[in-house]
Amino acid sequence: MLRWRASIVVVVSTGALVLAGWGTLAQAAGDAPGAPGGGSSWTTGNKTALGTATGPASKVWFTAAAGITTEVFYPRADVPDLQDMQYVVTDGMSFVDLERDATTHAVSMPDESALEYTVTNTAKSGRYRLTNSYVTDPDRSTLLVRTRFQSLDGGAYRLYVLANPSLAGGGGGDTGAWDAGTGALVASDSQTLFGAPLPVASALKASTGFTAHSTGYSGTASDGYQDIAAHRTLTNQYDSANTGGNIVQTAQVPVGADTTFTLALGFGADRGAAAAAAGASLSAGFAAVESGYRAGWHGYLAGLAPPPASVSGDTLRRRTYRVGVMALHASEDKTFPGANVAALATPWGDTVDGNALNDGYHRVWSRDLYQQATGLLAAGDRAQAVRMTQWLWNRQQITAWTQGDGVWYGPGSFPRYSPVSGVGGATPQQLGCCEQLDEDAFPIVLADVLGLTDAGTWAKVKLTADHIASFGPDTPSERWEEQPGKSPSTIAAEIAGLVCAGDIARRNGDTASAARYESTADSWRSQLDGWTFTTSGFFGDHRYYERIEHDTNPNDTFARTLSDGTWWERDLVDGGFLDLVRLGVRPASYGPVVDSLAELDAVDRVSTPNGDMWHRYNHDSYGESQNDGSGWPANHGARTGRLWPLLSGERGEYALAAGQPAASYLQTMANAGNAGFLIPEQAWDRPDQFGFTFGEPTGSASPLNWALAVYVRLAVSIDAGHPVETPPVVAARYR
């Protein structure tokens, strides 16, 4: 993998003496050699900034990580079109710096009521500083980056921008050229995705114009960065790269000792449309676009409840709350409203093949959508929660036998995940393997909680409720997407879903179905402990809920094979049983629940400098290598799943249900966030090692929208004095 790939700005000395060392200025050199170039990858999942305009006209999302621009999505939230973009600095004689590697990074928010970020990168050498501010144009599909370049040591430098397009979901088939008429570096590709061709083009322009430019192939002699690294200047200027491949585009931006300019990265279905978008956004000017961008976010937040008292008095907690709400809103697709991706990131993306679309977390899981919807509902955004629920029933529910990735999904089920367009047009691979019955149940819970009980919705709910009642309680895969059997967390969701389905059935006059669903839920509830509560486990007093049970005997010696070994299932511990309390199936004081807490904490809890966090379960291997910290799935058999901050939030919700204080769990989640106030999927689980900091984000995915939702929900729940997620009809039946 060519890890430098990104939009790069190179700063080079411009004095006469230095120019003499550079030699003759480069001339246009025709079509670039070297196709198709080296392989492509994505970038780290630890995003420290992200954003999009609030309106539907701007179908572009940006991310940033490690100080530079990373994946940019267009025209859907599941289609990345840029690998990265960054600055490179050189004096023309003695050094060439990559912005990502040669600078220290500081992330700030100029307005905490808008999803706007400024990333300040200061050279470790002390020579220069680059300050980059990010917004998207509310009226067009354009990313604007306002850059201030400062020479800190009085030296004269030259600046280039190097962009690495990965259009239509991958970097393997792009072509590019210089468009002299618009002064833009343009690129394009078309791939068949989601059942139809998807043409995507990009155009890169600067408010200052470019004084040199080239398009070439990554890792070859025509690659602008390779040229600059070898010669301290751009000696070749290729007008085009007409053979599909992994292209990079380089352009010189004129700078002095202190220069501010704006880059525009526009998108469209063809090169002309992309160039027009970039040009129009530059004509509008950064200040006007920024004002409109902020106004959209101010208007959105004004329509919600104010931050709760649990966060309002503390800057870190308040900003984490506001960013969490805005990031959840920003993760909604604009072509298919209600489709929130799980994250605008690919976990450990810098180790993932980027030649073609790799869905990463930028796709839709029913479970994650449920979590996000309940978080937004807690914050006061009922409208988006309704859109999410309607999307689930209208686009993701399976109504006829449908092929997934090595499996078939039956009528009434939901796939493991899907594109933002839903099941229609998706390939089997894009629906994944395997069915998870909690993902079937959660849409029913949402429909009931939101009062979506009309006859049309009821017909869809009935199909899924019948499916759960007939095929549960065993699930082909539980919430960690790995093991089949009887899972306390999955069964909690199934019970809640069936009780909610019973409520909807009664509202539609179908008392027979209501009685069936409720009696099934009651039966599974009464049998759950016999199925999944062991009294002969290895840990503590030997009495606790298993992670999952293959049959009906939690005291047998059935062995589960995981990625890193084989273990008796009665010795596998996770916190999924807490869902029984949060979903209203059991009270917090219920004996087996209380009995299981000590073992959960002894086995899975780690006290970090940021507070107590939990592993998903013991022997989890979904994480970095134990040998060198490289990202999953590197070093198979020697990996460790790290800590999940969202589990601290779930423990906080349990504490509230038990009448205990929960503020420390909220603080832990806020502490675990990165410099952009974004809470990660995973945090490092031991003293600092391999460049990771104890209790802080790894390279998996930041933010994980599920984690943001739990944080928002817990903050509101603390003020309410109870978990606000609990479905009222379930609580009324069982408490």
Secondary structure, DSSP 8 states (H G I E B T S, - for coil): --TT-S--------SHHHHHHH-S---B--B--STT-S--B---SB-SEEE--SSTT---EEEEETTEEEEEE-SSTT-EEEEEEEEEEE-SSS-EEEHHHHEEEEEE-S-TTTT-EEEEEEETTSSEEEEEEEEE-TTSSEEEEEEEEEESSS---EEEEEEEE-GGG-SSSEEEEEETTTTEEEEEEEEEETTEEEEEEEEEEETT--SEEEEEETTSTT-HHHHHHHHSS---B-SEEEEEE-EEEEEEE---SEEEEEEEEEEESSHHHHHHHHHHHHHH-HHHHHHHHHHHHHHHHHTS----HHHHT-HHHHHHHHHHHHHHHHTB-SSSTT-B-S-SS-TTGGGSB-SS---TT-SB-HHHHHHHHHHHHHHT-HHHHHHHHHHIIIII---S-EE-SSSEE-TT---S-B-TT-STT--HHHH-S---HHHHHHHHHHHHHTT--SHHHHHHHHHHHHHHHHH-SSBSS-TTSS--BB-HHHHHHHHHHHHHHHHHHHHTT-HHHHHHHHHHHHHHHHHHHHHHEESS-SSTTS-EE-S-BSSS-TTS--EEEETTEEEEGGG--BSGGGHHHHTTSS-TT-HHHHHHHHHHHHHHEEEETTEEEEESBTT---S-BTTT---TTSSTTSB---EEHHHHHHHHHHHHHTT---HHHHHHHHHHS-TTS---S-BB-SSSBTTB-BTSB-SS-BS-HHHHHHHHHHHHHHHHTS-TTS-HHHHHHH-
